[in-house]
Amino acid sequence: MSYIVAEELIKQYGKGHATVTAVAGISFHINEGDFIGIMGESGAGKSTLLGMMGAMNAPTSGRLVVDDIDVYRLGQEQRADFRREFLGFIFQSFHLIPYLSVIENVMLPLAVVKASKKQKWAMAEEALDQVGLLDKARRLPGQISGGESERVAIARSIVNEPPVLLADEPTGNLDTKTTKEIMELLRQLNKEGMTIVMVTHSPDCAKYAQRIMKVSDGKLVGDN
Amino acid sequence: MNLKSITFRNLLRRKGKAAFVLAGLVIGVSTVVGIISFVEAMTNDINHKLEKYGANILIVPKTENLTLTYGGLSLGGVSFEMEEIREAELARVSSIKNARNIAALGPLVLGVVKVDSHKVLMAGVDFEVSEILKPWWKIQGALPDHNGLILGAETARILNLKVGDRVNIKHKELIVSGVLQPTGSQDDQLVFANLATAQSIFNKSGRVSMAEVAALCKDCPIDEMVKQISEVIPGGKVMAIQQVVKGRMETLEHFKKFSYGISGVILLIGSMVVLVTMMGSVRERTDEIGIFRAIGFRKRHIMKIVFLEAGIVSGLAGIIGYFMGLGSSKIAITFFSENHSGQVPLNFELAIGAFGIALLVGLLSSAYPAFMASRLDPNDALRAL
């Protein structure tokens, strides 16, 4: 059974003659445990699509259902809860909070979760261990490398064990060696049962995905 | 990790911004506290001094006659054969609710005596309380004992008497122990004797013609005191010397209003500093807020972070501002208080008020920035990254 269902998603910006269509009616199904790569040239609508899948960018029309939840029928605050419980995000520029240590950055999604300090620390340590950075838990983001920052971002996205991981160009700022390490890490997470949707420009990264969706001019032009 | 720790870490990272907000609020709060403490201390100081300006309540016997004197010019019809007040009745004044606000109570017995060929008005007074009731008196000579007299300046001139002279009044020989320097008041034309001596001369033992009361402080309404005294002396007519009282009160009120106006303006400026700084802080943190929203923070979580930040800085500003204001008012009062006697006591209510006002100003000024931050669309915020 499909875990994520998108039905005729359309996203338009502006009004009247100035209307720009970023996503022009995209439909797809994603099963639980899939590793999906979304590819396309710049401005094709990949990130807009990812934003809509991330419950952050309401479509002009269409429907997104995740785990039988019609995401955009939820109110804004319920969508925030949905993001916290169902989704993990990895951003191209890591977006770590510079004044928080590595482990505190990882714990960030738990800041609004009811759990003891001890439990939160244990969860964050486990996530850091998964990405191999437990020894650098006390460092600040400015004291670690780009690859390590990406690993911290991944640890942050999985700390509350969401079923879906959304990654926007996760290796865009990394060298080849580090890119490979990160992709291996994502593959490992996928093997452990996490559904991953990754936007990428890189054919090398796309090889890690089981299925590639190609987007052009806001339309799905390939799905295999 | 919780919202508080995020707030603390952010404050520590942005020390400069936090210090700027803190300084803005500290200046506002310390100015308000300083002004209020200063006004309070000055009010006490002024009240203390005003009490030395003499009597402001008169107790006279009830009478149906109208006085036919104006500006010292007598047109006849005035009689001293009026009802009198018993001294025992006067003692009850010390039992009124606001008794502690009475600085002095001076009984006075009046009568006409003949000195040589001149008729003169004699007043029997309690010379001990006269120092409080008539602080403007400057006596050439000394205060009299039971057989002494003090003459008004005009009386001494007309009767051609000086200190040490002897005067025979109703077969009683009295010595002039002092002469008043001109006061410009009716006192210049009187002869003053000890109360008991005068009562004996007039054969009015235990009775007085009137009494003067000196009372004034910031929390003793004269009108209320007049009412209280009237209740304990039903046979007397109690009057406040309204001009004096109102004048004193109005001066203090003007001073207070002006000070509070300035305090309000400074607080407004302080709140603008907080508003502008917090708005800037929210704009700078758009990316962070975008991340917070993306990973599932609700709007109220974002608002809580902004309010916590403002609350911590404002509370701290309230505490620092209170002590700085107190210190500055202590310094100021030494310059403004004539004899450097002004005291600025620790005021618990003012401390709580300063803390509360700082918190209120900080939180109210942060309400709009907090609202704006919470409304940040995560998608827009992340697109701006």
Chai-1 contact restraints between the chains, C-beta under 6 A:
chainA,res_idxA,chainB,res_idxB,connection_type,confidence,min_distance_angstrom,max_distance_angstrom,comment,restraint_id
A,G51,B,N379,contact,1.0,0.0,6.0,A-B,restraint_1
A,M56,B,P378,contact,1.0,0.0,6.0,A-B,restraint_2
A,M56,B,N379,contact,1.0,0.0,6.0,A-B,restraint_3
A,N57,B,N379,contact,1.0,0.0,6.0,A-B,restraint_4
A,E77,B,R298,contact,1.0,0.0,6.0,A-B,restraint_5
A,A80,B,G296,contact,1.0,0.0,6.0,A-B,restraint_6
A,A80,B,R298,contact,1.0,0.0,6.0,A-B,restraint_7
A,R83,B,G296,contact,1.0,0.0,6.0,A-B,restraint_8
A,R84,B,G296,contact,1.0,0.0,6.0,A-B,restraint_9
A,F89,B,A294,contact,1.0,0.0,6.0,A-B,restraint_10
A,H95,B,I291,contact,1.0,0.0,6.0,A-B,restraint_11
A,I97,B,E288,contact,1.0,0.0,6.0,A-B,restraint_12
A,Y99,B,R9,contact,1.0,0.0,6.0,A-B,restraint_13
A,Y99,B,R13,contact,1.0,0.0,6.0,A-B,restraint_14
A,L100,B,R9,contact,1.0,0.0,6.0,A-B,restraint_15
A,E104,B,M1,contact,1.0,0.0,6.0,A-B,restraint_16
A,M107,B,M1,contact,1.0,0.0,6.0,A-B,restraint_17
A,P109,B,I295,contact,1.0,0.0,6.0,A-B,restraint_18
A,A111,B,M1,contact,1.0,0.0,6.0,A-B,restraint_19
A,A111,B,N2,contact,1.0,0.0,6.0,A-B,restraint_20
A,A111,B,L3,contact,1.0,0.0,6.0,A-B,restraint_21
A,V112,B,F297,contact,1.0,0.0,6.0,A-B,restraint_22
A,V112,B,H301,contact,1.0,0.0,6.0,A-B,restraint_23
A,K120,B,M1,contact,1.0,0.0,6.0,A-B,restraint_24
